[in-house]
Amino acid sequence: MQRISTKRGLAAGLATAAVAAGIAALGSGGSAAADSTATSAVSAGPASYTQAVPTGAPSDYSSSLERCATGVNHPISGANPILSEPLTTAFASNVGLSEAVSYSGDQYYGDWTFTFTNTSSETLATDCAVLIWRAPSSSDDHSYTASQAYGHPQQDYLEVPRGDGTSFYIARLGFHDVSLAQRQVAPGQTFTYTWGGAPSTAITNDQIRDSLRFTADLNLSANQSMILHYGTNRLTN
């Protein structure tokens, strides 16, 4: 059963989130099953961009500020279109970010964490950003941090199994009932997304890192076309 957890994701602010120093990097030819491993960071996206600023107040659900606070399931018929798309093999982003993956657990179960750093000169609003990545199948726990130690996160989420021990994961981040500043990431700050599950030798941490596509909402469209295209489900917080 899929569930969203906030107890870890809301435990610390973005400015303090980081991959622990001294953890050895996992090579691309190694196994994803390890006690504690981390990749090196990779970067993508422009250093400068324009992002529209939403209007409205927290809890004003008709305003653009709260555009991703609520949601519904968007089922699609037939095979999910992501299964026919080329695999992403290099981190891609429409905003300047660096990204690394760490794993903490054993050969039976553990947690992976994407750690993002805003490498751009802009303050990034993470509201309604979409993450698409490939990882071991059957993840059962998903969480992310707000730009403060709170943030009331929501998600639109979907797992699409590939039948080879890996799945595509699609997640749209959303917040509610907090100010714009608590949804933002200043230059140099970090934020994280964590998911849990059983590791698999079908994919390495480096391959997980390089599979990620990050799409920030730059025009207040909420990335809705992607959500409808892939048919995500709304998870409660």
C-alpha positions in Angstrom: 0.0 0.0 0.0 1.4 3.4 -1.0 1.5 6.1 1.7 3.1 9.4 2.2 5.1 10.1 5.3 5.8 13.6 6.7 7.6 12.7 9.9 11.0 12.6 8.3 10.4 15.0 5.5 9.3 17.8 7.9 11.9 17.2 10.5 14.5 19.6 9.2 14.6 22.7 7.0 16.2 22.8 3.5 19.1 24.8 4.6 20.4 22.0 6.8 19.7 19.0 4.5 22.8 17.5 3.0 24.3 14.1 2.1 26.5 13.1 5.0 30.2 13.8 4.5 32.5 10.8 4.1 30.0 8.4 2.7 31.7 6.6 -0.2 30.2 7.0 -3.7 28.6 4.0 -5.3 30.1 3.2 -8.7 27.9 2.7 -11.7 28.8 -0.9 -11.9 27.9 -1.8 -8.3 24.8 -3.0 -6.5 22.1 -0.8 -5.2 21.9 -3.0 -2.1 24.3 -1.5 0.5 24.3 -0.3 4.0 25.1 3.3 3.4 26.1 4.7 0.0 25.9 8.0 -1.9 26.6 9.2 -5.4 28.5 12.3 -6.4 26.4 15.3 -7.4 25.5 16.2 -10.9 24.2 19.5 -12.2 21.7 20.6 -14.8 19.5 23.6 -15.7 20.1 27.3 -16.4 21.7 29.7 -13.8 19.0 32.3 -14.6 15.4 31.9 -15.4 12.0 33.7 -14.9 9.4 32.1 -12.6 6.0 33.7 -12.2 5.0 34.7 -8.7 1.6 33.4 -7.5 -1.0 35.6 -5.8 -3.3 34.9 -2.9 -3.0 34.0 0.7 -2.4 30.7 2.5 -5.7 28.7 2.7 -7.2 30.8 -0.1 -7.8 27.7 -2.2 -9.1 29.6 -5.2 -5.8 31.5 -5.5 -2.8 30.6 -7.6 -0.8 30.3 -4.4 -2.8 27.2 -3.4 -3.0 25.8 -7.0 -1.5 22.5 -6.0 -3.0 22.3 -2.5 -5.8 20.0 -3.5 -6.1 17.4 -6.3 -7.9 14.3 -7.6 -6.9 11.1 -9.3 -6.4 11.3 -13.1 -6.7 7.7 -14.4 -5.8 7.0 -18.0 -6.7 4.0 -20.1 -4.2 1.7 -21.7 -0.5 1.5 -21.2 1.1 4.5 -19.5 2.8 6.7 -22.1 6.0 6.8 -20.1 6.7 3.2 -21.0 7.2 4.1 -24.6 9.5 7.1 -23.9 13.3 6.9 -24.1 15.0 6.4 -20.8 16.5 9.5 -19.3 20.3 8.8 -18.7 21.5 12.2 -17.6 19.9 14.5 -15.0 17.7 17.1 -16.6 16.1 20.2 -15.1 14.6 23.4 -16.3 16.1 25.3 -13.4 19.7 25.3 -12.1 20.1 22.4 -9.6 22.6 19.9 -8.5 21.4 16.5 -7.4 22.8 13.5 -5.7 21.3 10.2 -4.4 22.0 8.5 -1.1 20.8 5.2 0.2 20.6 4.1 3.9 19.5 0.6 4.8 20.4 -3.0 4.0 19.8 -5.6 1.4 16.1 -5.9 2.5 14.9 -2.4 3.0 16.1 1.2 3.1 15.6 4.8 2.1 16.8 6.7 -0.9 17.1 10.5 -0.8 17.5 13.0 -3.6 19.4 16.0 -2.2 19.0 19.0 -4.4 20.9 22.3 -4.2 19.8 25.5 -5.9 22.8 26.3 -8.0 21.1 29.2 -9.8 21.0 32.9 -9.0 17.2 32.8 -8.5 15.0 31.9 -5.6 13.2 28.7 -6.6 9.6 28.0 -5.7 9.2 24.3 -5.5 5.4 24.3 -5.5 4.0 22.1 -8.3 7.4 20.9 -9.4 7.3 17.4 -11.1 9.9 14.8 -10.5 10.2 11.8 -12.8 12.8 9.1 -12.1 13.5 5.3 -12.3 14.2 3.2 -9.2 13.5 -0.3 -7.7 9.8 -1.2 -7.9 7.3 -1.2 -5.1 8.3 1.9 -3.1 6.0 2.2 -0.1 6.9 5.5 1.5 7.5 9.0 0.0 8.3 12.3 1.6 10.0 15.6 1.0 11.0 18.7 3.0 9.6 22.2 2.8 11.9 25.2 2.7 11.3 25.6 6.4 10.8 22.9 9.1 7.1 22.8 8.1 5.2 23.3 5.0 2.1 21.0 4.8 3.2 19.0 1.7 0.9 17.2 -0.7 1.7 15.0 -3.7 0.3 13.8 -6.9 2.1 10.5 -7.4 2.3 7.4 -9.6 4.4 4.3 -9.9 4.6 2.7 -13.3 6.3 -0.7 -13.2 8.6 -1.6 -16.2 8.6 -5.4 -15.5 12.3 -5.6 -15.0 12.5 -4.9 -11.3 12.4 -1.1 -11.8 9.6 1.4 -12.0 9.1 4.9 -13.2 8.0 7.2 -10.4 6.2 10.5 -11.1 5.5 13.0 -8.3 4.2 16.5 -8.3 5.0 18.5 -5.1 2.4 20.8 -3.6 2.0 22.8 -0.4 -0.9 24.3 1.4 -1.7 26.7 4.3 1.8 28.3 4.3 3.3 31.5 2.9 5.1 31.7 -0.4 8.4 32.1 1.5 8.0 28.7 3.1 7.7 27.1 -0.3 10.9 28.7 -1.7 14.6 27.7 -1.9 17.1 30.4 -2.0 20.4 30.2 -4.0 22.7 27.7 -2.3 20.0 26.1 -0.2 19.0 22.5 -0.4 15.9 20.4 -0.3 15.3 16.7 -0.3 12.9 14.0 -1.5 13.0 10.6 0.2 11.4 7.3 -0.7 11.6 3.9 0.9 11.6 0.3 -0.4 13.6 -2.8 -1.1 16.8 -2.4 -3.1 17.5 -4.2 -6.3 20.5 -5.0 -8.4 18.4 -4.1 -11.4 19.5 -0.4 -11.0 22.4 1.4 -9.3 22.3 4.6 -7.4 24.2 6.3 -10.2 21.5 5.2 -12.7 18.7 6.4 -10.3 20.5 9.8 -10.1 20.9 10.1 -13.8 17.3 9.0 -14.6 15.8 12.1 -12.9 13.9 14.8 -14.7 13.0 17.9 -12.6 10.4 20.3 -14.0 9.7 23.4 -11.9 6.4 25.2 -12.5 7.6 28.5 -14.1 4.3 29.8 -15.4 1.7 28.9 -12.7 0.3 26.2 -15.0 1.0 23.7 -12.1 2.5 21.4 -14.7 -1.0 20.1 -15.1 -0.4 18.9 -18.6 2.2 16.4 -17.3 -0.2 15.3 -14.5 -3.0 14.6 -17.0 -0.6 12.9 -19.5 0.8 10.4 -17.0 -2.4 9.9 -14.9 -1.2 10.5 -11.4 -3.1 9.9 -8.1 -3.5 12.3 -5.2 -1.9 11.2 -2.0 -2.9 12.6 1.4 -0.3 14.1 3.7 
